Amino acid sequence: MRILRAIHRGLDCTIFAFIRLILIGLITGYRMTLSPIIGPTCRFHPSCSAYGLESIKTHGAAKGTALITWRLLRCNPWNLGGLDPVPDRGHWHPSINPDGTPRVKSATITPYI
C-alpha cells in the first residue's frame, strides 16, 4: 500500500510540475509575442506578467493561478495600481501596501472584565 501511495504522490507531483511548466510557457510566450506589440500598460509594479511568473514559481500552479486571477481582476481603470509584490510563500497578501508602507496587523484589544 505504501508503494501505491508513493507512486500516486509522484504522479501528482509530475502532473503539477507539468501544469506549472505549461503556465510558465504561456506567460513567457505572451511576454515575447504580444507584450512588445501592446506595450507597457500595467498599472502595477511588477508588471502582471512578471507577477504571474513569480507567483507560479513561488506558490505553484494552483495558488499561483489564484493570485494571478486576483491581480488581473484588480488591473482596471478604477484601480490606481502601485507596488504589488508577490506574497511570501505561505501568505496570501504581500508584506507591504501599494504605497510602499509596511503592512501591519491591527492590534487586538482585550477588554477588562
N, C-alpha and C positions, 0 to 999 in steps of 0.2 A: 504493500500500500504506500509506503514511503517513497518508493521509486516512482510510482504513478504521480504522486503529488509533486515530486521534484521535476518530473517531465512536464507536468501541467504548468508549474511555475516558470519553467524555462521557456515553454511555448508562449505564455503570457508576456514574458519579458521580450521575446523575439518579436511578437506582434506589435507591442507598444513601441519598440525601437524602430520597427519598420514604419509605423504611422508617424512617428516623430521625424524620421528622415524624409517622408513624403511632405509633411508640413514645412519643414525647413527648405526643401527643394522648391515648393510652391512660392514661399516668401522670397527666396533668393531669385527665382525666375521673375517675379514681379519687379524686384529691385533692379534687375538687369535689363528688362524689356520695357515695361510700362512706366515705371517711375521716371526715367530720363525724359520721356515724352511729355508726361503730365507736369513734371517739375515739382519743386518743394511746396506742398500745400498743407502739410500737417501743422496743427496748432500746438502740438506738444513737443517737448524735448525729453527723451529721444523721439525720433520720428516713429510713426505707428509700425512701420515695417521693422525697424531696429528693435522696438519694444517687443514685437512678435517673436523675432528670432531669440532674443534674450529670455523671454518668458518661457518659451518651449525648451530651451537649453537648461534653464534653471529649475522649472517646475514639472517638466514632462508634457506629454501630448494633451492629456485631459485638462489639467488645471491651467496649462499654458493657453489652450484654446479658449477656456472660460475667461481668462484675463484679457486676451486679445479681443474677444467679443465685447466685453465691457468697455474696453478702451475705444473700439470703433463706434460703439453707441454714443460715447461722450464726445467724439470728434465731429462736432456740428457747429453751425454758425452761432448758436446761442451759448456756447461754452468759450470762455476766454483762453483756455489752454494753459500752457505754462510747463513747469517742470513736473514730470510724472514718471519717475523711475520704476523699474520692475521691483515688486516687493521681494524681500529676502525669502529664502526657502522656509516654508512653514508658516508664512504670513500671507494674508490677502490684501493688505494695504501697505503702501510704501512708508518708510520711516520719516519722510518729510512731506510737508504740504506743497501745493503747487507754487506758492510764493517763495519757497526755499527755506521756510522756518521749520524747525523740528516738530514732528507730530508727537504730542504728549497725551497720555491718557488722563482723563479727568479724575481728580482725586475723589474718592468716596468718603462721605462724611457719616460717621457712625453717631447716631443720636444718643444722648444720655438718657437713660430710663430710670 
